[in-house]
Amino acid sequence: MMTARRLGFTLGRGRIHTTTQPNKARAIFRARKVLEEIVYDTVALEGNPFTFPEVKTLMDGITVGGRRTEDAEQVLNQARSWRELLARVERGTFRLDRATFEELHALIAREEALEWGRLRTGAVRIAGTTHEPPDAQGLPERMEAAIETIGAMKGVHRKAIAAFLWTARNQPFWDGNKRAGRLMMNGILLEHGHDVLTVAAAKRLEFNEKMIRFYDSADGAQMLRFMAECSLDPNLRVGTQADALGRSREG
């Protein structure tokens, strides 16, 4: 209950567990192998019209004709931010802190948000929901408190998904919040040797519907399960504590 009060939402009691042993080098390697797909999934959730072959071509350094410059830049921004994240995890310099949030956001939302790499200083809205993100006043303190709370949570996957959901619900930046939240989420997972979570482009409608329900209800249980099911780890499961006890490693 204390965690729910500090974060502003609940996560339910589902326990995420896996029989896969954590291995940072393996998790980084697996993420790099499908990086084009991860970037494609990311921009597709934003409504970017680039197809997977076009994303791959652009990431290979070849210009794609017939597309808006803004859409191409969004693809390249995601690629840059993911490469930076993987490099930080590999070097052991990734941190769950405000500075990392802002530095990665500066890559994610470059030339897209009103400001990038800085917390917002005004009000924002989330389309399709009655939820109103907190006022910008006191935002730095709220972020620091949330980071402290999330950092103290048990279960790497719960901690990681909580970081994403807090970012989405509080909208600390002018734009690019869900992307920043998912990048930080995956940084937490990779740092602990777990496979990344990526929402497939085909699940865009389901993702948006569940996020709207989360915004309106502050109940994150459904999103916790949904995000866990988007893991590259084929052995990841969400169940009760009794299901997990004694036969698998909690993530």
Backbone as CSV, one residue per row, in Angstrom:
resi,resn,N_x,N_y,N_z,CA_x,CA_y,CA_z,C_x,C_y,C_z
1,MET,0.828,-1.208,0.000,0.000,0.000,0.000,0.864,1.260,0.000
2,MET,1.977,1.226,0.743,2.869,2.381,0.779,3.424,2.679,-0.612
3,THR,3.812,1.615,-1.351,4.325,1.796,-2.704,3.269,2.401,-3.610
4,ALA,2.018,1.908,-3.491,0.918,2.427,-4.317,0.676,3.907,-4.047
5,ARG,0.744,4.311,-2.783,0.527,5.720,-2.453,1.640,6.593,-3.027
6,ARG,2.853,6.090,-2.972,3.979,6.887,-3.455,4.002,6.992,-4.982
7,LEU,3.582,5.932,-5.670,3.621,5.930,-7.128,2.338,6.472,-7.740
8,GLY,1.228,6.358,-7.010,-0.043,6.836,-7.527,-0.833,5.790,-8.288
9,PHE,-0.406,4.536,-8.238,-1.130,3.447,-8.890,-0.745,2.116,-8.233
10,THR,-1.565,1.104,-8.478,-1.287,-0.230,-7.943,-0.797,-1.141,-9.066
11,LEU,-0.166,-2.252,-8.671,0.318,-3.226,-9.649,-0.333,-4.593,-9.491
12,GLY,-1.164,-4.757,-8.476,-1.758,-6.064,-8.239,-0.759,-7.013,-7.608
13,ARG,-1.155,-8.273,-7.467,-0.307,-9.252,-6.774,0.340,-10.259,-7.696
14,GLY,0.153,-10.112,-8.998,0.768,-11.065,-9.914,2.278,-11.086,-9.758
15,ARG,2.822,-12.292,-9.657,4.270,-12.435,-9.477,4.893,-12.913,-10.787
16,ILE,5.880,-12.216,-11.250,6.537,-12.543,-12.509,7.727,-13.439,-12.220
17,HIS,7.789,-14.562,-12.914,8.874,-15.504,-12.650,9.335,-16.177,-13.937
18,THR,10.563,-16.660,-13.922,11.146,-17.301,-15.090,12.135,-18.369,-14.662
19,THR,12.287,-19.381,-15.491,13.291,-20.413,-15.240,14.610,-20.061,-15.926
20,THR,14.622,-18.984,-16.675,15.842,-18.545,-17.362,16.773,-17.854,-16.372
21,GLN,18.001,-18.304,-16.306,18.973,-17.698,-15.405,19.427,-16.341,-15.953
22,PRO,19.439,-15.308,-15.125,19.876,-13.983,-15.597,21.302,-14.011,-16.128
23,ASN,21.521,-13.338,-17.255,22.844,-13.275,-17.859,22.915,-11.983,-18.672
24,LYS,23.636,-11.005,-18.180,23.655,-9.688,-18.817,24.196,-9.744,-20.236
25,ALA,25.304,-10.440,-20.451,25.904,-10.499,-21.785,24.936,-11.126,-22.785
26,ARG,24.252,-12.196,-22.354,23.304,-12.847,-23.250,22.117,-11.935,-23.570
27,ALA,21.610,-11.249,-22.545,20.456,-10.368,-22.735,20.794,-9.217,-23.686
28,ILE,21.994,-8.652,-23.548,22.425,-7.579,-24.447,22.555,-8.110,-25.872
29,PHE,23.164,-9.279,-26.023,23.342,-9.885,-27.342,21.992,-10.118,-28.017
30,ARG,21.040,-10.655,-27.261,19.721,-10.941,-27.825,18.987,-9.663,-28.233
31,ALA,19.157,-8.614,-27.453,18.527,-7.333,-27.806,19.148,-6.768,-29.075
32,ARG,20.457,-6.843,-29.193,21.133,-6.319,-30.381,20.710,-7.091,-31.639
33,LYS,20.488,-8.387,-31.505,20.110,-9.215,-32.653,18.779,-8.789,-33.253
34,VAL,17.894,-8.242,-32.433,16.562,-7.859,-32.923,16.340,-6.349,-32.796
35,LEU,17.418,-5.577,-32.823,17.300,-4.141,-32.585,16.407,-3.460,-33.625
36,GLU,16.521,-3.865,-34.888,15.666,-3.253,-35.915,14.192,-3.500,-35.610
37,GLU,13.879,-4.705,-35.132,12.493,-5.030,-34.795,12.021,-4.215,-33.596
38,ILE,12.886,-4.046,-32.601,12.535,-3.256,-31.427,12.244,-1.807,-31.826
39,VAL,13.103,-1.245,-32.664,12.905,0.134,-33.116,11.614,0.246,-33.922
40,TYR,11.375,-0.725,-34.798,10.137,-0.721,-35.587,8.906,-0.778,-34.678
41,ASP,8.927,-1.691,-33.699,7.806,-1.784,-32.758,7.585,-0.459,-32.040
42,THR,8.683,0.158,-31.621,8.602,1.411,-30.860,7.941,2.517,-31.660
43,VAL,8.396,2.717,-32.896,7.842,3.818,-33.691,6.442,3.485,-34.207
44,ALA,6.158,2.200,-34.410,4.822,1.808,-34.860,3.780,2.158,-33.807
45,LEU,4.137,2.021,-32.532,3.215,2.390,-31.463,2.917,3.885,-31.481
46,GLU,3.803,4.670,-32.070,3.611,6.113,-32.181,2.852,6.496,-33.455
47,GLY,2.466,5.494,-34.254,1.767,5.779,-35.496,2.684,6.127,-36.654
48,ASN,3.978,5.844,-36.500,4.934,6.136,-37.566,4.675,5.177,-38.738
49,PRO,4.580,5.684,-39.987,4.235,4.838,-41.125,5.367,3.973,-41.672
50,PHE,6.581,4.106,-41.172,7.693,3.315,-41.690,7.416,1.818,-41.514
51,THR,7.629,1.047,-42.572,7.500,-0.400,-42.498,8.777,-0.986,-41.903
52,PHE,8.731,-2.271,-41.544,9.931,-2.895,-40.982,11.100,-2.868,-41.973
53,PRO,10.888,-3.236,-43.238,12.019,-3.147,-44.180,12.580,-1.726,-44.302
54,GLU,11.700,-0.729,-44.230,12.164,0.661,-44.322,12.965,1.050,-43.079
55,VAL,12.520,0.597,-41.908,13.274,0.861,-40.679,14.656,0.231,-40.774
56,LYS,14.714,-1.013,-41.213,15.995,-1.711,-41.340,16.907,-0.989,-42.331
57,THR,16.332,-0.570,-43.461,17.120,0.149,-44.468,17.678,1.456,-43.904
58,LEU,16.839,2.206,-43.203,17.274,3.481,-42.625,18.354,3.266,-41.578
59,MET,18.194,2.222,-40.756,19.204,1.935,-39.730,20.509,1.445,-40.326
60,ASP,20.450,0.963,-41.568,21.663,0.557,-42.275,22.365,1.748,-42.925
61,GLY,21.761,2.944,-42.765,22.394,4.155,-43.275,21.968,4.565,-44.666
62,ILE,20.882,3.964,-45.157,20.409,4.269,-46.508,19.107,5.064,-46.416
63,THR,19.024,6.180,-47.117,17.836,7.026,-47.096,16.644,6.314,-47.727
64,VAL,15.487,6.493,-47.111,14.249,5.917,-47.640,13.428,7.036,-48.279
65,GLY,13.144,6.920,-49.556,12.406,7.962,-50.264,10.913,7.895,-49.999
66,GLY,10.241,9.022,-50.194,8.793,9.053,-50.069,8.276,9.130,-48.652
67,ARG,9.134,9.353,-47.687,8.725,9.454,-46.286,9.073,10.833,-45.741
68,ARG,8.267,11.292,-44.781,8.532,12.602,-44.177,9.829,12.563,-43.383
69,THR,10.526,13.693,-43.408,11.772,13.802,-42.650,11.526,13.556,-41.163
70,GLU,10.392,14.066,-40.643,10.085,13.909,-39.223,9.942,12.438,-38.840
71,ASP,9.335,11.638,-39.708,9.165,10.221,-39.419,10.503,9.493,-39.458
72,ALA,11.343,9.861,-40.407,12.673,9.250,-40.497,13.502,9.590,-39.261
73,GLU,13.420,10.849,-38.820,14.177,11.267,-37.645,13.702,10.531,-36.395
74,GLN,12.399,10.268,-36.303,11.899,9.531,-35.147,12.496,8.127,-35.105
75,VAL,12.583,7.489,-36.265,13.202,6.164,-36.342,14.659,6.231,-35.902
76,LEU,15.402,7.194,-36.442,16.821,7.316,-36.104,17.025,7.666,-34.636
77,ASN,16.138,8.486,-34.088,16.231,8.823,-32.663,16.085,7.578,-31.793
78,GLN,15.137,6.714,-32.154,14.952,5.492,-31.368,16.162,4.574,-31.478
79,ALA,16.718,4.498,-32.674,17.911,3.669,-32.862,19.072,4.201,-32.020
80,ARG,19.265,5.516,-32.042,20.358,6.117,-31.263,20.164,5.879,-29.764
81,SER,18.936,6.071,-29.307,18.681,5.927,-27.867,18.885,4.482,-27.417
82,TRP,18.464,3.528,-28.247,18.653,2.120,-27.891,20.136,1.730,-27.914
83,ARG,20.866,2.223,-28.883,22.304,1.908,-28.932,23.017,2.493,-27.724
84,GLU,22.606,3.698,-27.321,23.202,4.309,-26.133,22.853,3.507,-24.886
85,LEU,21.604,3.068,-24.777,21.200,2.258,-23.625,22.030,0.985,-23.552
86,LEU,22.147,0.266,-24.657,22.904,-0.990,-24.663,24.373,-0.754,-24.310
87,ALA,24.926,0.350,-24.802,26.323,0.669,-24.496,26.498,0.959,-23.010
88,ARG,25.542,1.676,-22.426,25.642,1.993,-20.991,25.535,0.728,-20.137
89,VAL,24.604,-0.136,-20.495,24.461,-1.378,-19.730,25.734,-2.211,-19.859
90,GLU,26.276,-2.273,-21.058,27.491,-3.057,-21.291,28.669,-2.500,-20.488
91,ARG,28.759,-1.169,-20.398,29.841,-0.531,-19.637,29.592,-0.551,-18.142
92,GLY,28.363,-0.855,-17.744,28.019,-0.820,-16.321,27.734,0.579,-15.822
93,THR,27.347,1.490,-16.738,27.096,2.883,-16.335,25.611,3.250,-16.376
94,PHE,24.736,2.286,-16.661,23.309,2.587,-16.632,22.869,2.776,-15.186
95,ARG,22.050,3.790,-14.940,21.533,4.063,-13.598,20.039,4.383,-13.676
96,LEU,19.313,3.965,-12.677,17.926,4.399,-12.536,17.961,5.710,-11.769
97,ASP,18.115,6.806,-12.495,18.167,8.127,-11.860,17.671,9.190,-12.846
98,ARG,17.479,10.387,-12.329,16.948,11.473,-13.150,17.884,11.812,-14.300
99,ALA,19.173,11.831,-14.041,20.131,12.198,-15.079,20.039,11.245,-16.271
100,THR,19.934,9.950,-15.997,19.825,8.970,-17.077,18.518,9.147,-17.830
101,PHE,17.424,9.361,-17.093,16.133,9.644,-17.724,16.284,10.794,-18.734
102,GLU,16.869,11.887,-18.276,16.958,13.083,-19.113,17.911,12.886,-20.288
103,GLU,19.023,12.209,-20.055,20.002,12.000,-21.126,19.449,11.093,-22.221
104,LEU,18.728,10.054,-21.833,18.132,9.169,-22.836,16.967,9.863,-23.541
105,HIS,16.190,10.647,-22.789,15.093,11.387,-23.414,15.619,12.379,-24.439
106,ALA,16.777,12.944,-24.188,17.364,13.897,-25.132,17.622,13.246,-26.487
107,LEU,17.878,11.944,-26.501,18.070,11.215,-27.749,16.730,10.800,-28.348
108,ILE,15.817,10.358,-27.493,14.512,9.871,-27.944,13.699,10.956,-28.629
109,ALA,13.619,12.129,-28.032,12.685,13.178,-28.473,13.365,14.362,-29.134
110,ARG,14.571,14.181,-29.597,15.316,15.275,-30.247,14.522,15.833,-31.428
111,GLU,14.338,17.128,-31.458,13.621,17.843,-32.517,12.155,17.421,-32.628
112,GLU,11.649,16.715,-31.633,10.255,16.268,-31.662,9.453,16.896,-30.527
113,ALA,9.987,16.847,-29.320,9.309,17.444,-28.179,9.588,18.949,-28.132
114,LEU,8.786,19.661,-27.331,9.000,21.095,-27.151,10.398,21.348,-26.600
115,GLU,10.799,20.539,-25.650,12.171,20.507,-25.137,12.539,19.049,-24.967
116,TRP,13.782,18.708,-25.193,14.201,17.332,-24.991,15.355,17.289,-23.999
117,GLY,15.319,16.268,-23.142,16.358,16.129,-22.133,16.130,16.981,-20.900
118,ARG,14.931,17.598,-20.804,14.593,18.423,-19.647,13.160,18.140,-19.232
119,LEU,12.897,18.171,-17.926,11.538,17.966,-17.441,10.650,19.114,-17.907
120,ARG,9.394,18.797,-18.146,8.465,19.825,-18.615,8.242,20.901,-17.541
121,THR,7.851,22.076,-17.998,7.598,23.192,-17.081,6.159,23.686,-17.185
122,GLY,5.323,22.950,-17.893,3.924,23.332,-18.044,3.023,22.119,-18.035
123,ALA,1.738,22.354,-18.247,0.740,21.290,-18.192,0.685,20.507,-19.505
124,VAL,0.354,19.225,-19.405,0.159,18.374,-20.573,-1.125,17.570,-20.383
125,ARG,-1.652,17.045,-21.474,-2.835,16.202,-21.443,-2.533,14.885,-22.134
126,ILE,-3.332,13.860,-21.787,-3.235,12.568,-22.451,-4.560,12.340,-23.168
127,ALA,-4.527,12.242,-24.473,-5.753,12.100,-25.257,-6.481,10.804,-24.920
128,GLY,-7.806,10.892,-24.835,-8.631,9.707,-24.659,-8.870,9.272,-23.237
129,THR,-8.378,10.034,-22.269,-8.537,9.659,-20.863,-8.937,10.863,-20.030
130,THR,-9.603,10.598,-18.906,-9.955,11.674,-17.982,-8.802,11.973,-17.021
131,HIS,-7.793,11.111,-17.022,-6.645,11.319,-16.128,-5.860,12.557,-16.541
132,GLU,-5.514,13.373,-15.561,-4.691,14.552,-15.801,-3.348,14.386,-15.097
133,PRO,-2.254,14.383,-15.853,-0.932,14.271,-15.220,-0.729,15.388,-14.214
134,PRO,0.036,15.127,-13.162,0.281,16.146,-12.131,0.894,17.414,-12.713
135,ASP,0.658,18.511,-12.026,1.211,19.794,-12.430,2.742,19.722,-12.460
136,ALA,3.348,20.571,-13.262,4.811,20.575,-13.390,5.505,21.029,-12.107
137,GLN,4.807,21.805,-11.292,5.410,22.264,-10.041,5.684,21.065,-9.133
138,GLY,6.895,20.946,-8.674,7.268,19.841,-7.808,7.606,18.562,-8.552
139,LEU,7.638,18.620,-9.897,7.922,17.435,-10.695,9.298,16.824,-10.392
140,PRO,10.363,17.613,-10.260,11.664,17.012,-9.933,11.628,16.206,-8.635
141,GLU,10.945,16.744,-7.629,10.864,16.043,-6.341,10.038,14.761,-6.469
142,ARG,8.952,14.824,-7.259,8.130,13.623,-7.454,8.898,12.540,-8.197
143,MET,9.698,12.954,-9.177,10.493,11.974,-9.907,11.522,11.320,-8.992
144,GLU,12.193,12.122,-8.185,13.193,11.564,-7.265,12.545,10.595,-6.277
145,ALA,11.359,10.948,-5.775,10.654,10.077,-4.832,10.232,8.781,-5.515
146,ALA,9.763,8.882,-6.757,9.354,7.686,-7.493,10.546,6.779,-7.767
147,ILE,11.668,7.360,-8.150,12.877,6.574,-8.414,13.310,5.834,-7.155
148,GLU,13.247,6.513,-6.030,13.620,5.873,-4.760,12.669,4.719,-4.442
149,THR,11.379,4.941,-4.643,10.379,3.916,-4.360,10.543,2.718,-5.287
150,ILE,10.705,2.976,-6.574,10.864,1.903,-7.546,12.148,1.123,-7.282
151,GLY,13.207,1.844,-6.956,14.479,1.185,-6.679,14.420,0.231,-5.509
152,ALA,13.508,0.482,-4.578,13.395,-0.363,-3.382,12.430,-1.532,-3.582
153,MET,11.750,-1.575,-4.726,10.780,-2.645,-4.967,11.460,-3.993,-5.154
154,LYS,10.756,-5.049,-4.804,11.249,-6.410,-5.009,10.751,-6.926,-6.352
155,GLY,11.569,-7.751,-6.988,11.200,-8.301,-8.283,11.632,-7.380,-9.399
156,VAL,12.612,-7.807,-10.181,13.178,-6.941,-11.214,12.120,-6.532,-12.245
157,HIS,11.287,-7.471,-12.681,10.290,-7.144,-13.701,9.219,-6.201,-13.165
158,ARG,8.780,-6.400,-11.937,7.812,-5.466,-11.345,8.413,-4.071,-11.242
159,LYS,9.655,-4.020,-10.816,10.361,-2.736,-10.700,10.454,-2.044,-12.061
160,ALA,10.843,-2.816,-13.083,11.024,-2.259,-14.416,9.707,-1.755,-14.998
161,ILE,8.659,-2.573,-14.904,7.361,-2.176,-15.458,6.784,-0.999,-14.679
162,ALA,7.028,-0.953,-13.386,6.584,0.184,-12.575,7.239,1.476,-13.060
163,ALA,8.507,1.402,-13.450,9.192,2.593,-13.961,8.521,3.091,-15.235
164,PHE,8.154,2.169,-16.111,7.453,2.563,-17.339,6.092,3.171,-17.019
165,LEU,5.319,2.518,-16.168,3.965,2.989,-15.882,3.981,4.335,-15.163
166,TRP,4.938,4.538,-14.271,5.021,5.846,-13.597,5.306,6.944,-14.619
167,THR,6.235,6.683,-15.527,6.587,7.682,-16.540,5.397,7.998,-17.433
168,ALA,4.677,6.959,-17.853,3.512,7.170,-18.727,2.424,7.949,-18.008
169,ARG,2.181,7.638,-16.758,1.076,8.272,-16.028,1.408,9.688,-15.588
170,ASN,2.672,9.967,-15.296,3.056,11.293,-14.795,3.555,12.238,-15.882
171,GLN,3.904,11.688,-17.060,4.319,12.528,-18.180,5.354,13.589,-17.772
172,PRO,6.528,13.177,-17.286,7.507,14.167,-16.813,8.103,15.040,-17.924
173,PHE,7.963,14.603,-19.183,8.505,15.379,-20.302,7.354,15.883,-21.173
174,TRP,7.660,16.818,-22.053,6.640,17.361,-22.940,6.112,16.304,-23.902
175,ASP,6.951,15.411,-24.340,6.559,14.363,-25.286,7.567,13.226,-25.159
176,GLY,7.229,12.068,-25.743,8.152,10.931,-25.715,8.203,10.207,-24.386
177,ASN,7.183,10.380,-23.556,7.215,9.795,-22.209,7.158,8.272,-22.205
178,LYS,6.241,7.697,-22.982,6.135,6.229,-22.991,7.407,5.604,-23.551
179,ARG,7.980,6.252,-24.565,9.236,5.739,-25.119,10.365,5.820,-24.094
180,ALA,10.438,6.936,-23.379,11.467,7.082,-22.339,11.245,6.065,-21.225
181,GLY,9.991,5.876,-20.845,9.678,4.924,-19.786,10.022,3.500,-20.168
182,ARG,9.736,3.132,-21.425,10.056,1.769,-21.860,11.565,1.577,-21.974
183,LEU,12.285,2.623,-22.352,13.743,2.503,-22.434,14.335,2.308,-21.041
184,MET,13.877,3.087,-20.071,14.352,2.914,-18.694,13.947,1.538,-18.165
185,MET,12.741,1.104,-18.467,12.287,-0.228,-18.077,13.269,-1.294,-18.579
186,ASN,13.627,-1.199,-19.841,14.526,-2.194,-20.406,15.952,-2.055,-19.889
187,GLY,16.350,-0.844,-19.532,17.654,-0.682,-18.901,17.726,-1.427,-17.581
188,ILE,16.670,-1.356,-16.805,16.608,-2.078,-15.527,16.697,-3.580,-15.764
189,LEU,15.943,-4.067,-16.743,15.946,-5.508,-17.040,17.322,-5.970,-17.502
190,LEU,17.901,-5.252,-18.458,19.209,-5.643,-18.987,20.291,-5.595,-17.912
191,GLU,20.238,-4.563,-17.074,21.232,-4.418,-16.008,21.222,-5.632,-15.082
192,HIS,20.054,-6.252,-14.919,19.933,-7.438,-14.060,19.987,-8.737,-14.850
193,GLY,20.345,-8.649,-16.137,20.544,-9.854,-16.929,19.296,-10.467,-17.518
194,HIS,18.196,-9.705,-17.563,16.937,-10.227,-18.111,16.691,-9.717,-19.527
195,ASP,15.975,-10.506,-20.303,15.619,-10.113,-21.663,14.704,-8.892,-21.654
196,VAL,14.749,-8.127,-22.745,13.953,-6.912,-22.853,12.489,-7.223,-23.133
197,LEU,11.649,-6.221,-22.912,10.236,-6.271,-23.253,10.009,-5.334,-24.426
198,THR,9.346,-5.794,-25.469,9.008,-4.930,-26.595,7.588,-5.224,-27.045
199,VAL,6.771,-4.197,-27.119,5.368,-4.350,-27.521,5.322,-4.427,-29.041
200,ALA,4.914,-5.575,-29.566,4.867,-5.783,-31.013,3.906,-4.796,-31.668
201,ALA,4.243,-4.377,-32.883,3.396,-3.437,-33.616,1.970,-3.961,-33.754
202,ALA,1.830,-5.276,-33.877,0.505,-5.875,-34.039,-0.356,-5.730,-32.789
203,LYS,0.268,-5.421,-31.670,-0.471,-5.262,-30.415,-0.759,-3.804,-30.082
204,ARG,-0.600,-2.943,-31.060,-0.775,-1.504,-30.813,-2.152,-1.177,-30.243
205,LEU,-3.215,-1.700,-30.838,-4.569,-1.418,-30.366,-4.762,-1.925,-28.943
206,GLU,-4.330,-3.151,-28.678,-4.478,-3.715,-27.336,-3.697,-2.902,-26.314
207,PHE,-2.487,-2.514,-26.687,-1.655,-1.699,-25.808,-2.354,-0.386,-25.473
208,ASN,-2.864,0.304,-26.493,-3.518,1.591,-26.272,-4.783,1.453,-25.420
209,GLU,-5.560,0.422,-25.664,-6.783,0.206,-24.880,-6.465,-0.051,-23.415
210,LYS,-5.468,-0.869,-23.180,-5.104,-1.187,-21.794,-4.470,0.021,-21.093
211,MET,-3.708,0.826,-21.845,-3.115,2.023,-21.248,-4.200,3.026,-20.855
212,ILE,-5.224,3.190,-21.682,-6.322,4.101,-21.341,-7.006,3.637,-20.062
213,ARG,-7.242,2.331,-19.941,-7.870,1.809,-18.723,-6.967,2.041,-17.510
214,PHE,-5.666,1.899,-17.730,-4.721,2.155,-16.633,-4.753,3.619,-16.215
215,TYR,-4.742,4.530,-17.174,-4.796,5.953,-16.850,-6.056,6.279,-16.046
216,ASP,-7.178,5.754,-16.492,-8.454,6.091,-15.863,-8.623,5.469,-14.474
217,SER,-8.070,4.274,-14.289,-8.321,3.522,-13.047,-7.180,3.551,-12.038
218,ALA,-5.960,3.850,-12.485,-4.754,3.761,-11.643,-4.502,2.331,-11.182
219,ASP,-5.096,1.362,-11.871,-4.886,-0.060,-11.583,-3.951,-0.609,-12.652
220,GLY,-2.729,-0.925,-12.250,-1.725,-1.363,-13.210,-1.595,-2.863,-13.366
221,ALA,-2.479,-3.646,-12.737,-2.361,-5.105,-12.766,-2.438,-5.649,-14.193
222,GLN,-3.377,-5.121,-14.975,-3.542,-5.601,-16.344,-2.330,-5.243,-17.200
223,MET,-1.813,-4.043,-17.010,-0.633,-3.641,-17.769,0.602,-4.416,-17.332
224,LEU,0.695,-4.760,-16.062,1.815,-5.564,-15.578,1.847,-6.893,-16.334
225,ARG,0.698,-7.558,-16.421,0.627,-8.838,-17.121,0.901,-8.649,-18.618
226,PHE,0.284,-7.626,-19.208,0.461,-7.396,-20.644,1.928,-7.157,-20.981
227,MET,2.588,-6.284,-20.242,3.981,-5.978,-20.531,4.873,-7.192,-20.319
228,ALA,4.614,-7.969,-19.263,5.416,-9.167,-19.012,5.301,-10.151,-20.162
229,GLU,4.125,-10.218,-20.761,3.903,-11.131,-21.880,4.590,-10.666,-23.160
230,CYS,5.160,-9.469,-23.136,5.894,-8.935,-24.292,7.396,-9.179,-24.175
231,SER,7.806,-10.024,-23.246,9.225,-10.294,-23.036,9.792,-11.189,-24.129
232,LEU,11.068,-11.005,-24.448,11.767,-11.911,-25.349,12.100,-13.230,-24.662
233,ASP,11.914,-13.291,-23.359,12.173,-14.508,-22.581,10.984,-15.452,-22.734
234,PRO,11.146,-16.593,-23.411,10.014,-17.504,-23.622,9.558,-18.205,-22.351
235,ASN,10.363,-18.133,-21.297,10.030,-18.819,-20.051,9.384,-17.909,-19.011
236,LEU,9.168,-16.650,-19.379,8.604,-15.696,-18.411,7.110,-15.943,-18.238
237,ARG,6.672,-15.946,-16.993,5.273,-16.176,-16.674,4.830,-15.212,-15.588
238,VAL,3.531,-14.901,-15.582,2.935,-14.122,-14.506,1.931,-15.017,-13.806
239,GLY,2.132,-15.237,-12.496,1.228,-16.090,-11.741,1.130,-15.634,-10.313
240,THR,0.641,-16.493,-9.461,0.555,-16.193,-8.040,1.865,-16.538,-7.372
241,GLN,2.014,-16.103,-6.151,3.234,-16.426,-5.403,3.371,-17.929,-5.256
242,ALA,2.267,-18.618,-5.044,2.309,-20.067,-4.877,2.778,-20.753,-6.159
243,ASP,2.380,-20.204,-7.326,2.800,-20.780,-8.604,4.310,-20.724,-8.759
244,ALA,4.889,-19.620,-8.315,6.306,-19.383,-8.538,7.203,-20.031,-7.494
245,LEU,6.689,-20.195,-6.286,7.521,-20.599,-5.153,8.180,-21.944,-5.376
246,GLY,9.478,-21.991,-5.234,10.191,-23.247,-5.218,10.531,-23.812,-6.583
247,ARG,10.050,-23.209,-7.688,10.362,-23.816,-8.969,10.912,-22.838,-10.000
248,SER,11.022,-21.583,-9.677,11.553,-20.641,-10.661,12.159,-19.434,-9.977
249,ARG,12.872,-18.658,-10.770,13.543,-17.463,-10.269,12.645,-16.248,-10.493
250,GLU,12.421,-15.485,-9.427,11.596,-14.283,-9.571,12.357,-13.231,-10.305
251,GLY,11.637,-12.572,-11.239,12.248,-11.475,-12.007,11.691,-10.178,-11.554
